[in-house]
Amino acid sequence: MNEKRSFNKFLLLWAGELVSSIGGGLTSFGLGVYIFQQTGSAASMALVTLLGFMPTLLLSVPAGVLADRYDRRLLMMVGDGCSALGILYILVCMMRGGASLAQICIGVFVSAVFSALLEPAFRATITDLLTKEEYSRASGLVSLAGSARYLFSPVIAGFLLTVSDVKLLLVIDICTFFLTVISAAVVRKGIGSKAAEKKEAFLKSLGEGWRVLRAKKGVLILVALSSGITLFMGMFQILAEPLILSFRDAKTLGVAETVCACGMLASGLVLGIRGLKGRYVRTLGLSLMLAGLFMCGFGLFENMIPICVFGFMFFAALPFANNCLDYLMRTNIPDEAQGRAWGMIGFLSQIGYVVAYAVSGALADAIGRIGGIGVGRGAAWVIIAAGAALALIASAVLLPKSIRELEKQ
């Protein structure tokens, strides 16, 4: 397969993930508003997010092993297609009179279990399709697809919630799964399937991802730093919505999230067209430091104008950081171990999210209650503290020699 056809296959696959991201964003936004309106608690919103995230974290390593042993495109089809079952369960519960918090948690958990198959297989497929020179460009487009749930979904969902309810958002999300499965099937037919690997025991393959990361100290340090970074970014992610919903409505929230996510769109387009040509370590440290400072600004005001400005700048910094992390790790991992390595990277680097989702909502509720300032300002103070910590930890990226050496590979 020539390089042009390979990149076209990637674009088709990317388009499918873009549609899936938008659909998932509709569900995430709708359920978040639904739960906050029912409970008035940031902790309840965080609980649903945690249960939706835990399967992805816990299954990322075995999913990475499967991505190296079996057909990666088939795994993507199974993961995308079956994850619709959990959303369908929530929809049925709502059509019967309303879904309880427990029922929403069950549906989100089931959907996330199957979605866990997707990420390592998708990232490893990028390596299958593209040349090393195209990685940075592809990473920018992947970041753009990921940002679609923040860019397009909130404003669409906010508008739809003014004319209907959350059930319509769930129906749309379920329909998007068919399109993503079809795109993966077309790409699978175009590049063929991968024969199952049976030479190595599954448990041995499971540990191979860790051995690959441990082989390069710089990669291991980056993964450890990523775990700390996701802790503080996870706090921002979970608390931004209750902060705004505490003094504005769902439609305003949707517009605000879209405006903020335009920063990721702008950066993603620049990276998708031009890519980065070097200085990955320096760019990584600077972009994370700025992201932390913008988080602090986001939480300072109970006014939509500064919130949108600082939110826009925060999201503009993220694609640069993600691009640099992706390049530094991808170019230092053997091609034959990409699935296992990315599964292990996903597990270790995202542990911070688990901690953030587990404590941030309860912490915001507690600060708001004890200080008598309400859950919205409680969330704001947690975001400010997390932003300051992210800016400090970002400086650590620039120090280790082993990290700087990754750029020379």
C-alpha positions in Angstrom: 0.0 0.0 0.0 1.5 3.3 -1.0 1.9 6.2 1.5 -1.0 8.3 0.0 -3.5 5.4 0.2 -2.3 4.6 3.7 -2.9 8.2 4.9 -6.3 8.1 3.2 -7.2 5.0 5.2 -6.1 6.8 8.3 -8.3 9.7 7.5 -11.3 7.4 7.1 -10.6 5.8 10.4 -10.1 9.2 12.0 -13.4 10.4 10.6 -15.1 7.5 12.2 -13.5 8.3 15.6 -14.5 12.0 15.1 -18.2 11.0 14.7 -17.9 8.7 17.7 -16.3 11.4 19.8 -19.1 13.8 19.0 -21.8 11.2 19.9 -20.0 10.3 23.1 -19.8 14.0 24.0 -23.5 14.4 23.6 -24.1 11.6 26.1 -21.5 12.8 28.5 -22.9 16.4 28.5 -26.5 15.3 28.7 -26.0 12.9 31.6 -23.9 15.5 33.5 -26.6 18.1 33.3 -29.3 15.4 34.1 -27.4 14.2 37.2 -26.6 17.7 38.5 -30.2 18.8 38.1 -31.4 15.7 40.0 -28.8 15.8 42.8 -27.1 19.2 42.9 -23.9 17.4 43.8 -20.5 17.5 42.1 -19.6 14.2 43.8 -22.5 12.4 41.9 -21.2 13.7 38.6 -17.7 12.6 39.5 -19.0 9.1 40.5 -20.5 8.5 37.0 -17.3 9.8 35.3 -15.2 7.5 37.5 -17.2 4.4 36.7 -17.1 5.3 33.0 -13.3 5.6 33.2 -12.3 2.7 35.4 -12.8 -0.1 32.8 -10.7 1.9 30.3 -7.9 2.1 32.8 -8.1 -1.4 34.2 -8.5 -3.1 30.8 -6.1 -1.0 28.8 -3.1 -3.3 29.5 -4.9 -6.6 28.4 -6.5 -4.7 25.6 -3.0 -3.7 24.4 -1.9 -7.3 24.5 -5.0 -8.3 22.4 -4.1 -5.5 19.9 -0.7 -7.1 19.3 -2.1 -10.7 19.1 -5.2 -10.3 17.1 -6.7 -8.2 14.3 -6.7 -4.6 15.5 -9.4 -3.4 13.2 -11.7 -6.2 14.3 -11.1 -5.2 18.0 -12.1 -1.7 17.1 -15.3 -2.8 15.5 -16.2 -5.0 18.5 -15.3 -2.3 21.0 -17.3 0.5 19.2 -20.3 -1.7 18.4 -20.8 -3.3 21.7 -20.3 -0.2 23.8 -23.6 1.0 22.4 -25.3 -1.6 24.7 -24.6 0.4 27.9 -26.1 3.6 26.4 -29.1 1.6 25.1 -29.7 0.4 28.7 -29.8 3.9 30.1 -32.1 5.0 27.3 -34.5 2.1 28.0 -34.5 3.0 31.8 -35.3 6.6 31.0 -38.1 5.7 28.6 -39.7 3.7 31.5 -39.9 6.8 33.7 -36.4 8.0 34.5 -33.0 6.5 35.2 -31.7 6.4 38.7 -28.1 7.3 39.5 -27.4 3.5 40.0 -28.8 2.7 36.6 -26.8 5.4 34.9 -23.7 4.1 36.6 -24.3 0.6 35.3 -24.9 1.7 31.7 -21.9 3.9 31.6 -19.7 1.1 33.1 -20.9 -1.5 30.6 -20.3 0.9 27.7 -16.8 1.7 29.0 -15.8 -2.0 29.3 -16.2 -2.5 25.5 -14.7 0.9 24.7 -11.5 -0.2 26.5 -10.8 -2.4 23.5 -10.6 0.6 21.2 -7.8 2.9 22.3 -4.7 0.6 22.1 -5.9 -0.9 18.8 -6.6 2.5 17.3 -3.2 3.9 18.3 -1.4 0.7 17.1 -3.3 0.9 13.8 -1.9 4.4 13.3 1.6 2.9 13.4 0.5 0.2 10.9 -0.8 2.8 8.4 1.7 5.7 8.6 5.3 6.5 8.3 7.4 8.0 11.1 7.3 11.4 9.4 3.5 11.4 9.5 3.2 10.7 13.2 3.2 14.3 14.3 0.6 15.3 11.7 -1.6 12.4 12.6 -1.3 13.1 16.3 -2.7 16.6 15.7 -5.7 15.2 13.9 -6.3 12.6 16.6 -6.2 15.4 19.2 -8.7 17.3 17.1 -11.0 14.3 17.0 -10.7 14.0 20.8 -11.5 17.6 21.2 -14.8 17.2 19.2 -16.6 16.1 22.3 -15.7 19.5 23.8 -16.0 21.6 20.7 -19.1 20.4 18.9 -21.0 18.3 21.4 -21.7 20.8 24.1 -23.3 23.5 21.9 -25.3 20.9 20.0 -26.4 19.2 23.2 -27.2 22.5 24.9 -29.4 23.5 22.0 -31.1 20.1 21.8 -31.9 20.2 25.5 -33.9 23.4 25.0 -36.2 21.6 22.6 -36.1 18.0 23.9 -34.4 16.1 26.7 -31.4 13.8 27.3 -33.1 10.8 25.6 -32.6 12.4 22.2 -28.9 12.8 22.9 -28.6 9.1 23.8 -30.4 8.1 20.6 -28.0 10.2 18.4 -25.0 8.7 20.2 -26.2 5.1 19.6 -26.6 5.9 15.9 -23.0 7.1 15.6 -21.7 3.7 16.6 -22.9 2.3 13.3 -20.8 4.8 11.3 -17.7 4.1 13.3 -18.0 0.4 12.9 -18.4 0.8 9.1 -15.3 2.9 8.8 -13.2 0.4 10.8 -14.6 -2.4 8.5 -13.6 -0.6 5.3 -10.1 0.1 6.6 -9.8 -3.6 7.7 -10.7 -4.8 4.2 -8.3 -2.4 2.7 -5.2 -3.4 4.7 -6.1 -6.9 5.6 -6.4 -8.6 8.9 -3.7 -9.7 11.3 -3.3 -13.3 12.1 -3.5 -14.2 15.8 -0.2 -14.4 17.5 0.1 -17.7 19.5 3.8 -18.0 20.1 3.8 -16.1 23.4 1.7 -16.8 26.4 -0.9 -14.2 27.2 0.5 -13.4 30.7 4.0 -13.1 29.3 2.7 -10.7 26.7 1.0 -8.8 29.4 4.3 -8.1 31.1 6.0 -7.2 27.9 4.4 -3.8 27.8 6.1 -3.0 31.2 9.4 -4.3 30.0 9.3 -2.2 26.9 8.7 1.0 29.0 11.3 0.1 31.5 13.9 -0.4 28.8 14.1 3.4 28.4 14.3 5.5 31.5 13.1 8.6 29.8 9.9 7.0 28.6 9.2 5.6 32.1 9.8 9.1 33.6 7.4 10.7 31.1 4.7 8.1 32.0 5.2 8.8 35.7 4.9 12.6 35.0 1.8 12.0 32.9 0.1 10.3 35.9 0.6 13.5 38.0 -0.5 15.7 35.1 -3.7 13.7 34.6 -4.5 14.1 38.3 -4.7 17.9 38.1 -6.3 18.0 34.6 -8.9 15.4 35.8 -9.9 17.8 38.5 -10.5 20.6 36.0 -12.4 18.2 33.7 -14.8 17.1 36.4 -15.4 20.4 38.1 -15.8 22.9 35.2 -19.4 21.9 34.6 -20.7 22.2 38.2 -18.8 25.5 38.5 -20.8 27.0 35.5 -24.0 25.2 36.3 -24.1 26.7 39.8 -24.9 30.1 38.3 -25.9 29.6 34.6 -28.1 27.1 32.7 -27.3 24.2 30.4 -27.5 26.2 27.2 -24.9 28.7 28.5 -22.7 25.8 29.7 -22.9 24.2 26.2 -21.9 27.5 24.5 -19.1 28.1 27.0 -17.6 24.6 26.6 -17.6 25.0 22.8 -15.9 28.4 23.0 -13.3 27.0 25.3 -12.7 24.0 23.1 -12.1 26.2 20.1 -8.7 26.6 21.6 -8.1 22.9 21.0 -9.5 23.2 17.5 -7.1 26.0 16.6 -4.1 24.2 17.9 -5.2 20.9 16.5 -5.5 22.4 13.0 -2.1 24.0 13.2 -0.5 20.7 14.3 -2.5 18.7 11.8 -1.3 20.9 8.9 2.2 21.7 9.9 3.1 19.4 12.8 6.1 20.1 15.1 9.6 20.0 13.7 11.6 19.7 16.9 12.1 20.9 20.4 9.5 18.5 21.7 10.7 18.4 25.3 10.8 22.2 25.6 7.4 22.6 24.0 6.0 19.9 26.3 7.2 21.7 29.5 6.1 25.1 28.4 2.6 24.1 27.2 1.9 22.2 30.4 3.1 25.2 32.5 0.8 27.5 30.6 -2.1 25.1 30.9 -1.8 25.1 34.7 -1.8 28.9 34.8 -4.8 29.1 32.6 -6.6 26.7 34.9 -6.0 29.1 37.8 -7.5 32.0 35.8 -10.5 29.8 34.9 -11.5 29.4 38.5 -10.9 33.0 39.7 -14.0 34.6 38.3 -17.8 33.9 38.4 -18.2 35.6 35.0 -18.5 33.9 31.6 -16.2 36.2 29.7 -12.9 35.5 31.7 -14.1 31.9 32.1 -14.3 31.5 28.3 -11.0 33.3 27.7 -9.0 31.3 30.1 -10.8 28.1 29.1 -9.9 28.8 25.4 -6.2 29.3 26.3 -6.2 26.1 28.4 -7.5 24.0 25.6 -5.1 25.7 23.1 -2.2 24.4 25.1 -3.3 20.8 25.4 -2.7 19.6 21.8 0.9 20.8 21.9 1.5 18.8 25.1 -0.3 15.7 23.7 1.6 15.9 20.4 5.0 16.0 22.2 4.1 13.2 24.5 2.9 11.0 21.7 5.9 11.7 19.5 8.5 11.1 22.3 6.9 7.9 23.3 5.9 6.5 19.9 9.4 7.0 18.3 11.1 5.2 21.3 8.9 2.1 21.3 9.5 -0.9 18.9 6.7 -1.2 16.2 6.0 -4.9 17.2 5.3 -3.9 20.8 3.2 -0.8 20.1 -0.1 -2.3 21.3 1.2 -3.7 24.5 3.2 -0.5 25.2 0.3 1.8 24.7 -1.9 -0.3 26.8 0.6 -0.1 29.7 1.1 3.7 29.0 -2.6 4.2 29.1 -2.9 2.3 32.4 0.0 4.0 34.2 -0.5 7.6 32.9 -4.2 7.7 33.6 -4.1 6.6 37.2 -4.2 10.3 38.1 -7.7 10.5 36.6 -9.0 7.8 38.9 -7.7 9.8 42.0 -9.1 13.0 40.5 -12.6 11.6 39.8 -12.7 9.9 43.2 -11.9 13.0 45.3 -12.5 16.2 43.4 -16.3 16.1 43.5 -16.4 15.3 47.2 -13.7 17.9 47.9 -15.7 20.6 46.0 -18.9 19.7 47.8 -17.1 19.8 51.2 -15.4 23.1 50.6 -18.6 24.7 49.4 -20.5 23.4 52.4 -17.9 24.2 55.1 -17.1 27.6 53.7 -20.7 28.4 53.0 -19.9 29.4 49.4 -21.8 26.7 47.5 -20.6 23.8 45.3 -19.7 26.1 42.4 -17.1 28.2 44.3 -15.9 25.1 46.0 -15.2 23.6 42.6 -13.5 26.9 41.6 -11.0 26.7 44.5 -10.1 23.1 43.7 -9.5 24.0 40.1 -7.2 26.9 41.1 -5.2 24.7 43.4 -4.9 22.0 40.7 -3.8 24.5 38.1 -1.0 25.8 40.4 0.2 22.3 41.0 0.2 21.4 37.3 2.3 24.5 36.5 4.8 23.4 39.1 5.0 19.8 38.0 5.4 20.8 34.4 8.8 22.3 35.2 10.0 18.8 36.0 9.7 17.8 32.4 12.6 20.0 31.4 15.1 18.7 33.9 15.9 14.9 33.4 18.6 14.2 30.8 17.0 10.9 30.0 13.9 12.8 28.7 15.9 15.1 26.6 17.7 12.2 25.1 14.4 10.7 23.8 14.3 13.6 21.3 17.5 12.5 19.7 16.2 9.0 18.7 
